[in-house]
Amino acid sequence: MTPTTSTFASGGVRITLTSSLDGHRGALAVAGEIDLCTQGAFGAALAGLAAAGATEVALDLSEVTFAGASLLHELATARAAGAMPTIASATPSVHRVLVAGGLAADLQLVA
């Protein structure tokens, strides 16, 4: 699957999502904010990879400027759908959210 990039803006908050799929391995790069305003777009991107057959999804969160509980919710939803996310890259603030939410130990942090 050729990488696909989409940008969404809601309530003054913007998120850019770039996804690709190679067999059962998906990849999703996220730039911007993951909060209630962008949760739907982020969740739809993860669900789209799972629906396309991804059982593994590498997330690049190195350009996420803010992440809240919406990130935790969508990661848990993706896991429940059978698309096991791994964190290929993340900012320190994203890592703090994962630790605070109790998901840091459950998700493989690659870098």
C-alpha positions in Angstrom: 0.0 0.0 0.0 1.4 3.4 -1.0 1.6 5.8 2.0 -1.5 7.9 2.4 -1.4 11.3 4.1 -4.4 13.1 5.6 -4.7 16.2 7.6 -7.7 17.0 9.9 -8.5 20.1 11.8 -11.2 20.6 14.4 -11.6 23.2 17.1 -8.4 24.8 16.2 -6.5 21.6 16.6 -4.7 19.9 13.7 -3.4 16.4 13.1 -1.6 14.9 10.1 -1.7 11.1 9.6 0.5 9.1 7.2 -0.3 5.4 7.0 1.0 2.5 5.0 0.6 -1.2 5.0 3.0 -4.0 4.0 1.4 -7.4 4.4 0.3 -7.6 8.0 2.6 -4.8 9.1 1.1 -1.3 9.2 2.8 2.0 9.9 1.2 5.2 11.1 3.1 8.5 11.5 1.3 11.2 13.5 2.1 14.9 13.6 0.1 17.4 15.7 -2.2 16.9 18.6 -4.1 13.8 19.8 -7.0 15.0 21.9 -10.8 14.9 21.8 -10.8 17.1 18.7 -8.6 14.7 16.7 -9.3 11.4 18.4 -11.8 10.3 15.7 -9.3 10.8 12.9 -6.5 9.0 14.8 -8.8 6.2 15.7 -10.1 5.9 12.2 -6.5 5.6 10.8 -5.7 2.8 13.3 -9.0 1.0 12.5 -8.4 1.4 8.8 -5.1 -0.4 9.1 -6.6 -3.2 11.2 -9.5 -3.5 8.7 -6.9 -3.8 5.9 -5.3 -6.7 7.6 -2.6 -5.2 9.8 -1.9 -7.2 12.9 1.1 -5.1 13.9 1.1 -1.3 13.7 4.3 0.7 14.2 3.5 4.2 15.4 5.8 7.2 14.8 4.7 9.7 17.4 7.9 11.8 17.2 6.0 14.8 15.9 3.1 14.7 18.3 3.0 18.0 20.1 0.3 17.1 22.6 -1.3 13.8 23.7 -4.0 13.2 26.2 -6.2 10.3 27.3 -7.6 10.1 23.7 -4.2 8.5 22.8 -4.6 5.8 25.5 -8.2 5.1 24.5 -7.4 4.6 20.8 -4.3 2.4 21.5 -6.4 0.2 23.8 -9.2 0.1 21.1 -6.6 -0.9 18.4 -5.3 -3.7 20.7 -8.8 -5.0 21.2 -9.3 -5.0 17.4 -6.3 -7.2 17.0 -3.9 -4.6 15.6 -1.0 -4.7 18.1 0.6 -1.2 18.2 4.3 -0.7 18.9 5.8 2.8 19.4 8.6 3.2 16.9 9.3 6.8 18.1 7.7 9.2 20.6 8.3 12.5 22.3 9.0 12.6 26.0 5.5 14.1 26.6 3.9 11.1 24.8 6.0 8.7 26.8 4.8 10.4 30.0 1.1 9.9 28.9 1.8 6.2 28.2 3.4 5.8 31.6 0.7 7.7 33.5 -2.0 5.7 31.7 -0.3 2.4 32.5 0.3 1.4 28.9 4.1 2.0 28.7 4.8 -1.5 30.0 2.3 -3.1 27.7 3.4 -1.4 24.5 6.7 -2.2 22.9 8.7 1.0 22.7 11.1 0.4 19.8 13.1 3.7 20.0 
